[in-house]
Amino acid sequence: MAEAALLAAGAVQDLPPGGRKLVFVPGGETVLVLNVEGEFYALENSCPHAGASLASGACEGRVIACPAHGLKFNIQTGQCTASPTLLIPLYEVLILEGQLWLRPPQSR
C-alpha cells in the first residue's frame, strides 16, 4: 500500500500551548490540530455521533467535548469516554524543521 502524502499544518511557533487550528484536507474534510501543554494532537474534526464540528469544543486536559451534544473524547486515543464504540480518527503529528505535518490515519 502506498504511503499517503503528509498534510502541511503550519509552523510550530504559530500554534502556542492552548492553541488550536483547522487544517483543510483535499476532499472537504477538516482536521483539528491542538497544542495541549506543548504536545500536538490532530483529530478528524467531526463527532462520530452526528458529525458536528469539534473545533469550538471545550478541551480540558486531554479530553475534548463535542459542543453539539457534550460527548467527550480522549485526544490521545480518539476514544469516547462514554461509549467504546465511538472513535474519532487521529492523525499522527510530525515536526520537521519547525513545521507541523499530519499523517492521515489510513497510512499509519
C-alpha positions as CSV (number, residue, x, y, z in Angstrom):
1,M,0.0,0.0,0.0
2,A,1.4,3.4,-1.0
3,E,2.2,6.0,1.7
4,A,-0.4,8.8,1.8
5,A,1.0,12.3,1.4
6,L,1.6,14.3,4.6
7,L,-0.6,17.4,5.1
8,A,1.0,20.7,6.0
9,A,-0.3,22.2,9.2
10,G,1.8,25.3,9.6
11,A,4.7,26.4,11.8
12,V,5.1,25.1,15.3
13,Q,5.6,28.7,16.5
14,D,2.2,29.7,15.2
15,L,0.4,27.3,17.5
16,P,1.3,28.1,21.1
17,P,0.1,26.0,24.1
18,G,-3.7,26.2,24.3
19,G,-3.9,27.0,20.6
20,R,-6.0,25.2,18.0
21,K,-6.4,25.4,14.3
22,L,-8.2,23.7,11.4
23,V,-6.4,22.2,8.6
24,F,-8.3,21.6,5.4
25,V,-7.9,18.2,3.7
26,P,-8.4,17.7,-0.1
27,G,-12.0,16.4,-0.5
28,G,-13.6,18.8,2.0
29,E,-12.7,17.3,5.4
30,T,-11.1,19.3,8.2
31,V,-8.6,18.2,10.9
32,L,-8.5,19.9,14.3
33,V,-4.9,20.4,15.5
34,L,-4.4,21.2,19.2
35,N,-1.4,22.2,21.3
36,V,-2.0,21.0,24.8
37,E,0.8,21.9,27.2
38,G,3.4,21.8,24.3
39,E,2.1,18.4,22.9
40,F,0.5,18.4,19.5
41,Y,-2.6,16.4,18.7
42,A,-4.7,16.1,15.5
43,L,-8.1,14.6,15.0
44,E,-10.8,14.5,12.4
45,N,-13.0,17.5,13.1
46,S,-16.2,15.5,13.1
47,C,-18.0,14.0,16.1
48,P,-18.8,10.3,15.2
49,H,-22.2,10.7,16.8
50,A,-23.8,13.2,14.5
51,G,-20.9,14.8,12.5
52,A,-20.8,18.1,14.5
53,S,-17.5,20.1,14.3
54,L,-15.3,19.7,17.4
55,A,-13.4,22.9,16.7
56,S,-15.2,25.0,19.3
57,G,-15.5,22.2,21.9
58,A,-14.0,22.8,25.4
59,C,-10.7,20.9,25.9
60,E,-9.8,20.1,29.5
61,G,-6.5,18.2,29.8
62,R,-6.5,15.6,27.1
63,V,-10.3,15.4,26.7
64,I,-12.4,17.5,24.2
65,A,-16.1,17.8,24.4
66,C,-18.4,18.0,21.4
67,P,-20.2,21.3,21.5
68,A,-23.4,19.9,20.0
69,H,-24.2,17.0,22.4
70,G,-21.5,17.1,25.1
71,L,-19.9,13.8,24.2
72,K,-16.2,13.7,25.4
73,F,-13.3,12.2,23.6
74,N,-9.7,11.4,24.6
75,I,-7.5,13.3,22.1
76,Q,-4.7,10.8,22.6
77,T,-6.7,7.7,21.7
78,G,-9.8,9.1,19.9
79,Q,-12.0,7.1,22.3
80,C,-15.3,8.4,23.6
81,T,-15.3,8.5,27.4
82,A,-18.9,7.3,27.5
83,S,-19.1,4.8,24.7
84,P,-16.3,2.5,23.5
85,T,-18.0,2.2,20.1
86,L,-17.5,5.8,19.2
87,L,-14.0,6.7,17.9
88,I,-12.5,9.8,16.3
89,P,-9.8,9.1,13.7
90,L,-6.5,10.5,14.8
91,Y,-3.7,11.9,12.6
92,E,-0.1,11.5,13.6
93,V,1.6,14.8,14.1
94,L,5.2,15.1,12.9
95,I,7.5,18.1,13.5
96,L,10.0,18.6,10.7
97,E,12.3,21.7,10.6
98,G,9.9,23.7,12.7
99,Q,6.8,22.8,10.7
100,L,3.8,20.6,11.7
101,W,2.9,17.8,9.3
102,L,0.0,15.4,9.6
103,R,-0.1,11.8,8.6
104,P,-3.6,10.5,7.8
105,P,-4.9,7.6,9.9
106,Q,-5.0,5.1,7.0
107,S,-1.3,5.4,6.3
108,R,-0.1,4.8,9.9
